[in-house]
Amino acid sequence: MSTLYEKFGGEETIAKVVDYFYDLVLADDSVNHFFKHTDMEKQRRHQTKFISYALGGPNQYSGGAMAKVHEGLNLQPAHFDAIVRHLGSALQHYGVGEEDIATTLEKVESLRNDIIYK
């Protein structure tokens, strides 16, 4: 059985999804302030590697532990939910099936406690 990473078309396709995802995030006033001082080109590359890895691709993710990288942001459940919603929309935009979107968002959901209230 192939991984979702392979099924989605590898890192090249995931990079397109991530770009669209951040377009949605940056247009959302409820969460875009978290990225005000962020190098978005670097953030997009970093997120592409993370999502690729989360979907069964190669582990090129060298980011810090989730709790560490979100430390001091005090992300609330509503912020996390908005990000998850935007990721789901980006996947849907690129024709990913509902079942695969659900699987992907479950993986992201498993990180909730490492990200909120830090």
N, C-alpha and C positions, 0 to 999 in steps of 0.2 A: 504494500500500500504506500502510495506517495505521501509526502508530507504536505501540509497546506502551503508551505513555502514553494514547493515544486508545482503544486496545483495552481497557485496564483501566478506563476511565471517567474519566480525567483526575485532577486534583489532589484532588478530593473523595474519590474512592475510595482513592487512594494515601494520603491522610491517615488513613483508617480502617485500612489495612494497617499503616501506621507505628505507630499507636496500639497495635494488637494485637502487633506486633513488639516494641515496648518493654515491653509487659506480660510477654512471654516473657523478654526480656533481664533485666528487673528481678527476675524470679522465679528466675533462674539464678545461684546463688552463685559460679559460676566466672568470671562477668564483671560482675555487678551492682556490685561495688565500684568499677569505673571511673566509675560515674555517681553516686557518693555525694554529691559536691558540685556536681552539675550541675542547672541550672534545666531540669527535664524538659519543661516547656511550650515553652520556647524551643528545646530540643533536638528535640522532636517536629516543630515548625514547620520548623526548619532541615533536618531529615532528609527531610521531605516534599518540600521544594523540591529537595533534592539528588537524591532518587530520581526525582522527576518529570522533572528534566533528564536524568538517566542513561537514562531510558526514552523519550527523544525529545520531551519536553515543552519548554515555554519555559524559557529560561535565567534563572531568578530566583535562582539559587544564588550567594550572595555570600560563601561561606565561604572560609577560607584554603586554601592548597594542602594536600593530604592529609598529606604528611610534616610540615608545620608544625603542623597542628591536632592531630596525634597525638604530637608531640614530648614526650618525657619520660614517656610512658605505658609504654614498653617492652612493648607488646603482643606476645604470643607466637603462633606459628601456631595453637595450640589455642584461644586467645581468638578469633582471626579466624574460625576454623572454626565456633566456637559461634555467633558473630554471623551468619555466612552460613546456618547451619542454621536459626536462628530466623527469618531473613528468608524462607527457603524455606517454613517452616511457616506463616508469616503469609500469604504469597501463596496457599498451598494452602488455607488456611482460608477465603479469600475466593473460592475457585473458579477460580483461575488455572490454566490447563492446564500439564501437565508440560513441554511444549516451551518455553512462554513463561517458566516458572520457570527452566528451564535457561539460556535466553538472558539473563535478568535476572541470574542468579547468575554467569554468565560475565563480565558487565560489572563486577560487584562484585569478582570474582576478579582482574580485571586491575589492581586497585588494591592488591593484597596487598603488593607490595614497597614501596609508598609508606606503608604503615601499620604493618607489623610491625617490631620491633626499633628503634623510634625513641626 
